[in-house]
Amino acid sequence: MLTLLACMSIGAFLAAAPVRKDDTPKGLDVIRTMAIYLTRGTGQWIAPYSSSGSPGSGGPDAVGLWFELAAQSHVLELTVVFHYGDDVRPHSKSYWYWHPGRREVQYLEVSPGGAIRMGTTHFSDAQTFVTLTDSIGPDGQTKPNRGENVILSDDEHLTTAFALDAAGEWVATNEHSWERVPESDRKSK
């Protein structure tokens, strides 16, 4: 799902050794980095909707992400919307927040029909944030999930969703290429 511009430098080196910068956000910088990147400008992103249905089959034309900061910038809120032509319909809500006791960024998604997704988010490198979750259906069944978001530019990122296969390996299940919505095209919330 978010990107802090601060870089952490690693100190504990011998005086003669050069100081190395680690550009991978850690700790509280994870949520700050995500928030700065995802909410900048309109805070809205769009991707064509991909499904097995054919165009015009009644499904959405595109999916949108609407990000905003909440709780005095301690929470990054995401509303997922579906675009049907000019009609925009909210679908689900997600939240990233810093858990001060666990010292990690946690994720919670609430979907229509009663399913929830809970987990944590971290950066694997300076351009990629990874969310590891358990998806819990209304029946109580739990499935692990992995989402990787790669920042491609100021106005583009790529999301790949993964599920575990029978051998316990992560397999890509779908992908969305997101573009930031220009201010002139911004939909009201």
Residue pairs with C-beta under 8 A, 6 or more apart in sequence:
1 34
1 38
1 76
1 78
1 94
1 96
1 107
1 121
1 129
1 131
1 147
1 149
2 31
2 33
2 34
2 35
2 37
2 38
2 67
2 76
2 96
2 121
2 129
2 149
3 25
3 32
3 33
3 34
3 35
3 36
3 37
3 38
3 129
3 151
4 25
4 29
4 30
4 31
4 32
4 33
4 34
4 35
4 36
5 33
5 36
6 25
6 29
6 32
6 33
7 21
7 22
7 23
8 21
8 22
8 24
8 25
8 26
8 29
9 19
9 20
9 21
9 22
10 19
10 20
10 21
10 22
11 19
13 19
13 20
23 125
23 126
24 123
24 124
24 125
24 126
25 32
25 33
25 123
25 126
26 122
26 123
27 103
28 98
30 105
30 121
30 122
30 123
30 129
31 76
31 96
31 97
31 98
31 105
31 121
33 123
33 129
34 76
34 96
34 105
34 121
34 129
35 67
35 69
35 73
35 76
37 151
37 157
38 45
38 65
38 67
38 76
39 67
39 68
39 69
39 76
40 154
40 180
41 180
41 182
41 183
42 180
42 181
42 182
42 183
42 185
42 186
43 66
43 67
43 68
44 64
44 65
44 66
44 67
44 180
44 181
44 186
44 187
45 64
45 65
45 67
45 157
45 178
45 179
45 180
45 181
46 62
46 63
46 64
46 65
46 83
46 178
46 179
46 181
47 62
47 63
47 64
47 176
47 177
47 178
47 179
48 61
48 62
49 59
49 60
49 61
49 62
49 63
49 82
49 83
50 174
50 175
50 176
51 59
53 59
55 61
60 82
60 83
60 84
60 89
61 83
61 84
61 85
62 82
62 83
63 80
63 81
63 82
63 83
63 91
63 176
64 80
64 81
64 82
64 83
64 88
64 181
64 187
65 78
65 79
65 80
65 81
65 178
66 78
66 79
66 80
66 81
66 187
66 189
67 76
67 77
67 78
68 76
68 77
68 189
69 75
69 76
69 77
70 76
70 77
70 95
71 97
74 97
74 98
75 95
75 96
75 97
76 95
76 96
76 97
77 93
77 94
77 95
78 93
78 94
78 95
78 96
79 90
79 91
79 92
79 93
79 189
80 90
80 91
80 92
80 93
80 94
81 88
81 89
81 90
81 91
81 187
82 88
82 89
82 91
88 187
91 111
91 112
92 109
92 110
92 111
92 112
93 109
93 110
94 107
94 108
94 109
94 110
94 117
95 107
95 108
95 109
96 105
96 106
96 107
96 121
97 105
97 106
97 108
98 104
98 105
98 106
99 105
99 106
104 120
104 122
105 120
105 121
105 122
106 118
106 119
106 120
106 121
107 117
107 118
107 119
107 120
107 121
107 131
107 133
108 116
108 117
108 118
109 116
109 117
109 118
109 133
110 116
111 117
113 138
114 137
114 138
115 135
115 136
115 137
115 138
116 135
116 136
117 133
117 134
117 135
117 136
117 145
118 133
118 134
118 136
119 131
119 132
119 133
119 134
119 145
120 131
120 132
120 133
121 129
121 130
121 131
121 132
122 129
122 130
123 129
123 130
124 130
124 148
127 150
127 151
127 152
128 148
128 149
128 150
128 151
129 148
129 149
130 146
130 147
130 148
130 149
131 146
131 147
131 149
132 144
132 145
132 146
133 144
133 145
133 146
133 147
134 142
134 143
134 144
134 145
135 142
135 143
135 144
135 145
136 142
137 143
143 163
143 164
144 163
144 164
145 161
145 162
145 163
146 161
146 162
146 163
146 170
147 159
147 160
147 161
147 162
148 159
148 160
148 162
149 157
149 158
149 159
150 157
150 158
150 160
151 157
152 158
154 180
155 179
155 180
156 177
156 178
156 179
156 180
157 178
158 175
158 176
158 177
158 178
159 175
159 176
159 178
160 172
160 174
160 175
161 172
161 173
161 174
161 175
162 170
162 171
162 172
162 173
163 170
163 171
163 173
164 170
164 171
165 171
181 187
